Amino acid sequence: MAQVLILYNAKRPEAVRLAKETAQWLQGESFHVEVADQLTATSWQALPHPEIQLVITLGGDGTLLTGALLSAPAGVPLLGVHLGRFGFIAQVEPHELRDAIERWRAGEFVVQERLMVQARIGDTGQTVYALNEIALVRHSLAPMLNFTIRLNDLLLTTYPADGSLVSTPTGSTAYALSVGAPVVHPQTEALILAPISPHTLGARPLVLPPSTRIAITVECEATDGQGEALMSADGRRHQPVALGQTVFITEAPFRTKLLSFHEGEFFEKLRDRLLWGARVNE
């Protein structure tokens, strides 16, 4: 009996309803189903059962990111249902869900492996993982900070800024998009290093090979020696980064496996979400 985990955003009534309906339908189709809300799942360290063969997320990209952290280490495929406003990752709309599950059961799908990143503070910090990005941002009350960047142990630059981020290709349409980084096809093998609100014209986004070892050291721009940054993974799990500390970022040892049912999904989303080809004055 196939086992399926459904994660849903409890703040969205449509997600709650769809989770219940889908679970009932799957049970009628002889699936073993486990259902959990996104908030509960964020406290899990791994999938609740090793026999789970598919994770379905009902919500926006935030719900899918929670599912990715659970499914990727186990090598379990992920199917995201788009119930948000501006999501780029979820593969199907609510009315397409049952057909997508049937096609998964019949083997009529392709797995897209999405690169992930991992980060730790210093040599002994806890490792965190992200599908979109690792971001270092100055604390809201902190003065301007300097960020010293080293790539493969070689000094690249130091720039004053509000922050610095390392994005995956999947994350290029998330936080990285708002800081002027390029849109990168999600199946491209690359990492994107980008400053956040830099106070110099010379600081620009940089596309790197995924094997690059990135080290970002937080330093003080002000003369009083005060300041602190916060590190986040996909906008969550905030950890303080003190002055002088270094965050080490590399490609993660596993990838998110997204189900795909037709070519051109990403380009369609660019057209729809970014209004490419549309007249902005209409």
KEMARTOR-562049 format. One record per residue (C-alpha): residue in three letters; chain; x, y, z. Coordinates in steps of 0.25 Angstrom, whole numbers, m for minus. Last residue first. Layout:
N
code / unit / px / py / pz
Ala / A / X / Y / Z
...
END
This chain:
282
code / unit / px / py / pz
Glu / A / m15 / 192 / m80
Asn / A / m3 / 200 / m77
Val / A / 6 / 188 / m74
Arg / A / 4 / 182 / m87
Ala / A / 7 / 167 / m85
Gly / A / 18 / 160 / m92
Trp / A / 24 / 156 / m78
Leu / A / 14 / 158 / m67
Leu / A / 24 / 154 / m56
Arg / A / 15 / 143 / m50
Asp / A / 8 / 138 / m63
Arg / A / 19 / 139 / m73
Leu / A / 30 / 135 / m63
Lys / A / 21 / 123 / m59
Glu / A / 19 / 119 / m73
Phe / A / 34 / 119 / m75
Phe / A / 36 / 110 / m63
Glu / A / 25 / 100 / m67
Gly / A / 31 / 98 / m81
Glu / A / 31 / 83 / m82
His / A / 20 / 75 / m76
Phe / A / 17 / 67 / m64
Ser / A / 28 / 70 / m54
Leu / A / 29 / 64 / m40
Leu / A / 39 / 71 / m31
Lys / A / 51 / 64 / m25
Thr / A / 58 / 74 / m15
Arg / A / 73 / 71 / m15
Phe / A / 83 / 65 / m6
Pro / A / 98 / 67 / m1
Ala / A / 95 / 82 / 0
Glu / A / 103 / 92 / m9
Thr / A / 112 / 101 / 0
Ile / A / 111 / 112 / 10
Phe / A / 120 / 116 / 21
Val / A / 116 / 127 / 30
Thr / A / 128 / 135 / 37
Gln / A / 127 / 142 / 51
Gly / A / 135 / 154 / 53
Leu / A / 123 / 162 / 57
Ala / A / 112 / 153 / 62
Val / A / 103 / 145 / 54
Pro / A / 89 / 143 / 60
Gln / A / 81 / 131 / 55
His / A / 68 / 132 / 48
Arg / A / 61 / 118 / 45
Arg / A / 53 / 124 / 34
Gly / A / 53 / 132 / 22
Asp / A / 57 / 121 / 13
Ala / A / 69 / 119 / 22
Ser / A / 72 / 131 / 31
Met / A / 84 / 138 / 36
Leu / A / 83 / 150 / 45
Ala / A / 94 / 161 / 46
Glu / A / 99 / 168 / 58
Gly / A / 105 / 182 / 61
Gln / A / 114 / 190 / 70
Gly / A / 129 / 193 / 68
Asp / A / 127 / 208 / 71
Thr / A / 134 / 213 / 58
Ala / A / 122 / 208 / 49
Glu / A / 125 / 198 / 37
Cys / A / 126 / 186 / 45
Glu / A / 129 / 172 / 40
Val / A / 121 / 160 / 36
Thr / A / 129 / 149 / 29
Ile / A / 123 / 142 / 17
Ala / A / 130 / 129 / 13
Ile / A / 126 / 122 / m1
Arg / A / 131 / 109 / m5
Thr / A / 128 / 108 / m20
Ser / A / 124 / 94 / m25
Pro / A / 111 / 100 / m30
Pro / A / 118 / 108 / m41
Leu / A / 116 / 123 / m38
Val / A / 107 / 134 / m43
Leu / A / 111 / 148 / m37
Pro / A / 101 / 159 / m33
Arg / A / 108 / 173 / m33
Ala / A / 116 / 181 / m22
Gly / A / 123 / 192 / m30
Leu / A / 113 / 203 / m29
Thr / A / 115 / 204 / m14
His / A / 105 / 204 / m2
Pro / A / 100 / 191 / m4
Ser / A / 85 / 188 / m3
Ile / A / 86 / 173 / m2
Pro / A / 98 / 167 / m8
Ala / A / 97 / 155 / m18
Leu / A / 103 / 142 / m19
Ile / A / 96 / 132 / m29
Leu / A / 99 / 118 / m29
Ala / A / 99 / 109 / m42
Glu / A / 95 / 96 / m49
Thr / A / 83 / 101 / m57
Gln / A / 70 / 93 / m54
Pro / A / 63 / 105 / m48
His / A / 65 / 114 / m60
Val / A / 72 / 126 / m54
Val / A / 66 / 140 / m53
Pro / A / 77 / 150 / m50
Ala / A / 80 / 157 / m37
Gly / A / 74 / 170 / m35
Val / A / 71 / 170 / m20
Ser / A / 56 / 167 / m21
Leu / A / 59 / 155 / m30
Ala / A / 69 / 149 / m20
Tyr / A / 58 / 148 / m10
Ala / A / 49 / 139 / m19
Thr / A / 50 / 136 / m34
Ser / A / 65 / 133 / m33
Gly / A / 62 / 123 / m22
Thr / A / 60 / 112 / m31
Pro / A / 74 / 115 / m37
Thr / A / 80 / 114 / m23
Ser / A / 82 / 127 / m15
Val / A / 94 / 132 / m7
Leu / A / 90 / 145 / 0
Ser / A / 97 / 157 / 6
Gly / A / 92 / 168 / 15
Asp / A / 89 / 183 / 18
Ala / A / 102 / 187 / 11
Pro / A / 117 / 191 / 12
Tyr / A / 125 / 183 / 2
Thr / A / 138 / 174 / 4
Thr / A / 143 / 166 / m8
Leu / A / 147 / 153 / m14
Leu / A / 157 / 147 / m4
Leu / A / 161 / 133 / m8
Asp / A / 158 / 121 / 1
Asn / A / 149 / 115 / m9
Leu / A / 141 / 128 / m11
Arg / A / 143 / 138 / 0
Ile / A / 133 / 150 / 3
Thr / A / 135 / 160 / 13
Phe / A / 122 / 167 / 17
Asn / A / 122 / 181 / 24
Leu / A / 111 / 185 / 33
Met / A / 103 / 198 / 34
Pro / A / 97 / 200 / 48
Ala / A / 89 / 190 / 55
Leu / A / 75 / 192 / 60
Ser / A / 68 / 184 / 49
His / A / 79 / 173 / 50
Arg / A / 87 / 173 / 38
Val / A / 83 / 163 / 28
Leu / A / 90 / 149 / 24
Ala / A / 82 / 141 / 14
Ile / A / 82 / 126 / 11
Glu / A / 74 / 124 / m1
Asn / A / 63 / 116 / m9
Leu / A / 63 / 101 / m5
Ala / A / 70 / 103 / 8
Tyr / A / 78 / 95 / 18
Val / A / 83 / 98 / 32
Thr / A / 96 / 92 / 38
Gln / A / 98 / 95 / 53
Gly / A / 110 / 103 / 57
Thr / A / 124 / 97 / 60
Asp / A / 133 / 103 / 50
Gly / A / 127 / 116 / 49
Ile / A / 112 / 119 / 45
Arg / A / 107 / 108 / 37
Ala / A / 100 / 107 / 23
Gln / A / 94 / 97 / 13
Val / A / 89 / 100 / m1
Met / A / 79 / 92 / m10
Leu / A / 79 / 88 / m25
Arg / A / 66 / 84 / m31
Glu / A / 64 / 70 / m37
Gln / A / 53 / 70 / m46
Val / A / 46 / 57 / m47
Val / A / 38 / 54 / m59
Phe / A / 24 / 48 / m59
Glu / A / 15 / 37 / m65
Gly / A / 19 / 26 / m55
Ala / A / 4 / 21 / m54
Arg / A / 4 / 25 / m39
Trp / A / 9 / 39 / m42
Arg / A / m1 / 40 / m54
Glu / A / m12 / 37 / m44
Ile / A / m6 / 47 / m34
Ala / A / m6 / 58 / m45
Asp / A / m20 / 55 / m49
Arg / A / m25 / 57 / m35
Leu / A / m17 / 70 / m33
Glu / A / m21 / 77 / m46
His / A / m33 / 85 / m40
Pro / A / m24 / 90 / m29
Glu / A / m13 / 96 / m38
Val / A / 0 / 88 / m41
Gln / A / 15 / 89 / m40
Ala / A / 18 / 98 / m28
Ile / A / 31 / 105 / m30
Phe / A / 28 / 119 / m35
Gly / A / 18 / 124 / m25
Phe / A / 12 / 138 / m26
Arg / A / m2 / 138 / m19
Gly / A / m3 / 124 / m12
Leu / A / m11 / 112 / m14
His / A / m2 / 105 / m23
Val / A / m1 / 90 / m21
Gly / A / 13 / 84 / m19
Leu / A / 17 / 70 / m22
Leu / A / 30 / 65 / m15
Pro / A / 38 / 53 / m18
Val / A / 44 / 45 / m7
Gly / A / 60 / 45 / m6
Ala / A / 60 / 44 / 9
Pro / A / 68 / 57 / 11
Ala / A / 59 / 64 / 0
Ser / A / 46 / 60 / 6
Leu / A / 46 / 67 / 20
Leu / A / 53 / 80 / 16
Ala / A / 45 / 80 / 3
Gly / A / 32 / 79 / 10
Thr / A / 35 / 92 / 18
Leu / A / 39 / 99 / 5
Leu / A / 25 / 94 / m1
Thr / A / 18 / 101 / 10
Gly / A / 25 / 114 / 8
Asp / A / 23 / 113 / m7
Gly / A / 8 / 115 / m5
Gly / A / m2 / 105 / 0
Leu / A / m5 / 90 / m1
Thr / A / 8 / 81 / m1
Ile / A / 8 / 67 / m5
Val / A / 19 / 57 / m1
Leu / A / 21 / 44 / m8
Gln / A / 26 / 30 / m4
Ile / A / 25 / 30 / 11
Glu / A / 31 / 17 / 16
Pro / A / 41 / 24 / 25
His / A / 30 / 29 / 34
Pro / A / 29 / 43 / 41
Leu / A / 38 / 50 / 30
Ala / A / 50 / 56 / 37
Gln / A / 54 / 66 / 48
Trp / A / 39 / 70 / 50
Ser / A / 37 / 84 / 57
Thr / A / 33 / 90 / 43
Ala / A / 23 / 79 / 41
Thr / A / 13 / 84 / 52
Leu / A / 13 / 98 / 46
Gln / A / 10 / 92 / 32
Asp / A / m2 / 85 / 36
Ala / A / m1 / 70 / 36
Val / A / m8 / 58 / 28
Glu / A / m4 / 44 / 27
Val / A / m10 / 35 / 16
His / A / m9 / 20 / 13
Phe / A / m14 / 19 / m1
Ser / A / m25 / 9 / m5
Glu / A / m32 / 18 / m15
Gly / A / m43 / 21 / m5
Gln / A / m32 / 25 / 5
Leu / A / m27 / 35 / m6
Trp / A / m41 / 41 / m8
Gln / A / m42 / 43 / 7
Ala / A / m28 / 49 / 8
Thr / A / m31 / 58 / m4
Glu / A / m44 / 64 / 1
Lys / A / m38 / 67 / 15
Ala / A / m26 / 73 / 9
Leu / A / m34 / 81 / m1
Arg / A / m43 / 87 / 10
Val / A / m31 / 91 / 19
Ala / A / m24 / 97 / 7
Glu / A / m36 / 105 / 3
Pro / A / m38 / 110 / 17
Arg / A / m24 / 116 / 16
Lys / A / m17 / 118 / 30
Ala / A / m16 / 103 / 32
Asn / A / m5 / 102 / 21
Tyr / A / m5 / 88 / 17
Leu / A / 4 / 76 / 17
Ile / A / m1 / 63 / 11
Leu / A / 8 / 50 / 13
Val / A / 6 / 38 / 4
Gln / A / 8 / 24 / 7
Ala / A / 6 / 13 / m4
Met / A / 0 / 0 / 0
END
